[in-house]
Amino acid sequence: MAGRILLRRLHLAVTRLCSERSIKFNEELLQILACPLSKKPLRYDEKTNELVSDEIGVAYPIRDGIPCLLPQEGRRIKREHEKLTEATDN
């Protein structure tokens, strides 16, 4: 019984935290952060809440205001010149 009560309290606490406004990324961190693969500067994409390495076309997620800069966390994105090339080919 005590385990169920503890589990219920934990569930309520997590639900409350998730429903609150998420923590915003501190853009001042961009001055010291770099892409772990290219070692080049990153830019913040507010729309997707990711840090983007335009150099290699990889976006890293930000969770609860904390950038996840592990290479395996990154996802490939199309870079601008790839989009332009694709548009002119069609």
Secondary structure, 3 states (H helix, E strand, C coil): CHHHHHHHHHHHHHHHHHHCCCCCCCHHHHHCCECCCCCCECEEECCCCEEEECCCCEEEEEECCEECCCHHHCEECCCHHHHHHHHHHC
